[in-house]
Amino acid sequence: MNGDRSPIEMKHPDWLVRRYDSDPNVGRMETYLDGLALETVCRSAHCPNIAECYGRGVATFMILGARCTRRCRFCAVEKGAPGEPDSDEPKRVARAAQSLRLKHVVITSVTRDDLPDGGASHFVRTVECVRERCGGVTVEILIPDFKGSLSALQEVCAVQPDILNHNVETVESLYETIRPQAEYSRSLGVLEYASMIGLKVKSGLMLGLGETREEIIRTLTDLKRAGCSYLTLGQYLAPSKDHAPVARYVSPEEFGELGSIARELGIGEVMAGPLVRSSYKADMRYDALR
Ligand code: SF4
């Protein structure tokens, strides 16, 4: 029991504490990306793996601005009215991917409910620019739900990403409080459609937001039914006191067990652990199922 401390005040268990020797690559990476005015979800979402990933020269590009039109209660990305999409951004992402010699490029975005196509055409241009500039590269896109727009989804699927990722993030019962502008069935529909037309589909959820074990297993079953073949499970960490509090810390053993359940359900490539994030070691995991 945690006594009467609020969950946010709980001290992180040891398995979530990572210590890194200072790595000059991290600063170099930040300076380089800043120089190109590129956002990464690594930084915007306060990812706990940033030192590891930047240290090995890997980042997840976040396109379409730094501000998100939604108010998800788990997410550190700044909320508010975003600016116009930057038409030169796709080329700069491609340039960075080439300079960093990325073999597998992961591109995500803020949710742009303000744009008529939800940012789909900007995703497509970014993928095309990356492929044009970086021969032999594979591309994973982590997309929003485009408010359920089939035409926007068809547009991004038509570019044939090597992986189409859309995170359900949490179990259905928590959508109202955690992802108030999203819908569980809509998110499953995104995955279902992409899988139906033959794309490799990936999703992920955060644990520790208040979901029950039964709900987790039901969600894994739904994801399998929706055609998901790549899955990430990680511990939710509250970015601040204004975000949803951590309801509990899931042990590494329990992550291992839930990962096994997901594999038994037939999800081919599963990564489960406290610090696993949607794009964590995405390059290695893509190779695992090729
Ligand atoms: S896990 Fe993903 S978001 Fe986090 S630092 Fe690594 S590449 Fe960036």
Boltz pocket constraint, residues with backbone or C-beta under 6 A from the ligand:
constraints:
  - pocket:
      binder: B
      contacts: [[A, 41], [A, 42], [A, 43], [A, 47], [A, 48], [A, 49], [A, 50], [A, 51], [A, 53], [A, 54], [A, 58], [A, 59], [A, 60], [A, 275], [A, 277], [A, 278], [A, 279], [A, 280], [A, 281]]
      max_distance: 6.0
